[in-house]
């Protein structure tokens, strides 16, 4: 092997190992806060210059559902929300503007993309693992996450209007506040890799709020 080739390969190896959780999302930037609306306590984590909820929102409103329509499931999975206007695919802005605690808001697609870029990138397995919890609930095909940033995605999947779940144990699906087109808002899927897709009027998704 030539000296030049050896140097190139070493450089590539260094780049792949350059990501450092202690710099990107130090443990000193984690804590908890109280949602004054109902007294629920949520963990938060700091990733880059953003502060995110580190648990799925569990605020009870009439457009939210628990997995299998069992209130006890909300204590673990959080609630699944239908933020659309009626049966349409268009976001209801009153829901979007009021669903998160005071001082927090539903993240835009741009804010999601900033966080994902800070941790790695879209369609990237290491990024997904860094964001996924270490829970044994993850399907073997996904593997346990490393949860380097304390974001702790659980494999909650999403719900249909019936309250039945799909993609559960394979990934977490989250709302953004940005319409992609007339057919739905941007939806963030984390599991295996990190994806950015269209939401559907039939889907109820988890929510992670971001600090104002």
Phi and psi in degrees as a GROMACS rama.xvg file:
@    title "Ramachandran Plot"
@    xaxis  label "Phi"
@    yaxis  label "Psi"
@TYPE xy
-72.1734  159.017  UNK-2
-63.0474  -39.4217  UNK-3
-63.4289  -43.7001  UNK-4
-65.5943  -41.8109  UNK-5
-60.8887  -40.0196  UNK-6
-66.2282  -39.4031  UNK-7
-63.1978  -45.6943  UNK-8
-64.2354  -38.5018  UNK-9
-64.2854  -38.5581  UNK-10
-64.3396  -42.1461  UNK-11
-62.2936  -41.0443  UNK-12
-63.8024  -40.2763  UNK-13
-63.5114  -40.3402  UNK-14
-63.0698  -39.9907  UNK-15
-68.7582  -21.5348  UNK-16
-106.263  12.6286  UNK-17
-81.6321  -15.7586  UNK-18
-69.8774  130.865  UNK-19
-132.307  109.433  UNK-20
-60.3768  -35.0725  UNK-21
-66.1201  -21.1334  UNK-22
-93.1678  -38.7567  UNK-23
-79.1722  -41.8641  UNK-24
-146.26  67.693  UNK-25
-61.8964  149.157  UNK-26
-62.9149  -23.3277  UNK-27
-65.677  -15.8323  UNK-28
-95.4101  20.0135  UNK-29
-115.99  154.544  UNK-30
-178.749  -150.828  UNK-31
-146.749  160.368  UNK-32
-146.856  164.103  UNK-33
-107.97  131.175  UNK-34
-80.4984  109.539  UNK-35
-65.5279  -14.9206  UNK-36
-70.4399  -34.691  UNK-37
-139.936  2.22018  UNK-38
81.1108  5.13514  UNK-39
-70.4896  144.556  UNK-40
-106.674  131.54  UNK-41
-124.192  143.869  UNK-42
-79.3055  152.567  UNK-43
-134.317  161.288  UNK-44
-142.07  149.468  UNK-45
-103.662  125.354  UNK-46
-125.353  112.99  UNK-47
63.476  -125.495  UNK-48
-106.401  19.1252  UNK-49
-111.213  147.632  UNK-50
-115.588  121.721  UNK-51
-118.201  147.894  UNK-52
-62.6176  138.448  UNK-53
-103.784  15.0078  UNK-54
-141.982  157.974  UNK-55
-73.2044  140.052  UNK-56
-60.8041  140.287  UNK-57
-133.534  51.0958  UNK-58
-98.2952  122.368  UNK-59
-82.0674  111.456  UNK-60
-131.232  166.472  UNK-61
-72.5597  -7.59489  UNK-62
-107.785  26.5877  UNK-63
-121.035  158.316  UNK-64
-141.548  148.463  UNK-65
-96.0378  150.958  UNK-66
-55.3877  132.293  UNK-67
60.0935  20.8408  UNK-68
56.301  30.6925  UNK-69
-113.25  114.943  UNK-70
-57.1711  -29.9591  UNK-71
-64.1461  -28.9669  UNK-72
-68.0921  -24.4564  UNK-73
-66.8443  -26.2049  UNK-74
-64.1318  -27.6334  UNK-75
-102.16  -51.2766  UNK-76
-82.3843  -15.449  UNK-77
78.0508  -178.176  UNK-78
-97.7236  156.081  UNK-79
-108.034  133.545  UNK-80
-116.707  140.552  UNK-81
-104.588  100.122  UNK-82
-95.0259  7.67303  UNK-83
-80.4969  163.268  UNK-84
-81.5868  107.802  UNK-85
55.4349  -127.881  UNK-86
-94.4852  8.97663  UNK-87
-85.2416  178.361  UNK-88
-99.3011  2.37  UNK-89
-87.8134  137.111  UNK-90
-65.6844  140.109  UNK-91
-89.5823  109.525  UNK-92
-69.6237  -24.5758  UNK-93
-65.867  -41.2899  UNK-94
-64.3926  -46.1816  UNK-95
-58.0458  -42.9836  UNK-96
-76.8027  -16.762  UNK-97
-118.521  -2.79415  UNK-98
-75.5432  -30.133  UNK-99
-91.0606  158.88  UNK-100
-59.8571  159.176  UNK-101
-58.0718  133.166  UNK-102
90.7205  -0.177324  UNK-103
-132.732  162.073  UNK-104
-150.39  163.757  UNK-105
-70.5892  125.232  UNK-106
-68.6192  143.14  UNK-107
-76.3657  168.146  UNK-108
-61.7307  -36.0225  UNK-109
-63.2366  -40.6596  UNK-110
-68.6264  -40.1579  UNK-111
-59.0062  -46.7155  UNK-112
-63.8118  -35.3546  UNK-113
-62.9714  -45.8471  UNK-114
-64.3327  -44.9575  UNK-115
-64.4791  -38.2665  UNK-116
-66.034  -33.7773  UNK-117
-66.2808  -36.5895  UNK-118
-84.8406  -24.7618  UNK-119
168.705  -87.2843  UNK-120
171.358  170.166  UNK-121
-69.2785  155.021  UNK-122
54.7783  39.0707  UNK-123
-130.591  118.022  UNK-124
-63.1633  -45.0287  UNK-125
-57.1276  -35.7257  UNK-126
-63.4582  -45.3569  UNK-127
-60.0887  -44.6823  UNK-128
-64.5338  -35.6862  UNK-129
-65.9888  -27.7341  UNK-130
-94.3021  -21.1642  UNK-131
-78.4551  145.419  UNK-132
-68.4445  167.034  UNK-133
-89.4446  11.8776  UNK-134
-58.3654  143.518  UNK-135
-76.2237  -1.50903  UNK-136
-72.588  -18.4313  UNK-137
-63.7219  136.331  UNK-138
-60.3647  146.516  UNK-139
-56.6726  -30.3488  UNK-140
-68.1263  -20.9585  UNK-141
-94.4953  -34.5575  UNK-142
77.6136  156.018  UNK-143
-68.5309  146.259  UNK-144
-78.623  170.623  UNK-145
-101.075  -16.2306  UNK-146
50.5757  42.0561  UNK-147
-58.3704  -32.5654  UNK-148
-100.773  3.16544  UNK-149
69.4596  18.7321  UNK-150
-77.0015  -28.8764  UNK-151
56.6972  51.338  UNK-152
-65.1817  128.802  UNK-153
-103.905  153.175  UNK-154
-79.9708  66.7647  UNK-155
-82.6921  -16.1302  UNK-156
61.3405  -141.554  UNK-157
-148.976  167.814  UNK-158
-112.129  151.943  UNK-159
-90.025  172.339  UNK-160
-58.5346  -24.9899  UNK-161
-70.9423  -12.7515  UNK-162
90.9781  -2.51521  UNK-163
-85.717  139.838  UNK-164
-92.455  156.647  UNK-165
-141.053  154.903  UNK-166
67.4477  4.22361  UNK-167
-62.779  140.542  UNK-168
79.3908  -3.76246  UNK-169
-112.375  -22.9694  UNK-170
-178.209  170.742  UNK-171
-114.64  140.124  UNK-172
-123.071  130.813  UNK-173
-130.684  146.288  UNK-174
-73.8837  147.589  UNK-175
-117.691  166.677  UNK-176
-96.3979  13.4986  UNK-177
-109.873  123.13  UNK-178
-70.9782  131.171  UNK-179
-81.7224  -44.26  UNK-180
-164.272  -168.475  UNK-181
-68.49  -9.49234  UNK-182
-97.7779  2.84948  UNK-183
151.085  168.816  UNK-184
-87.6069  166.512  UNK-185
-67.3817  135.108  UNK-186
-122.759  132.223  UNK-187
-100.182  124.432  UNK-188
-112.929  127.348  UNK-189
-123.557  114.723  UNK-190
168.449  110.837  UNK-191
84.7557  -61.1293  UNK-192
-137.01  -175.543  UNK-193
-110.839  123.121  UNK-194
-119.083  163.662  UNK-195
-134.589  109.165  UNK-196
-133.251  175.67  UNK-197
-79.1789  135.838  UNK-198
-75.1554  169.838  UNK-199
-128.414  149.312  UNK-200
-61.38  -18.0744  UNK-201
-88.1486  -10.9036  UNK-202
-93.669  142.953  UNK-203
-116.706  126.551  UNK-204
-117.554  162.713  UNK-205
-76.2266  163.583  UNK-206
-130.278  133.52  UNK-207
-119.331  119.887  UNK-208
-86.2446  156.988  UNK-209
-122.829  143.759  UNK-210
-69.4415  141.388  UNK-211
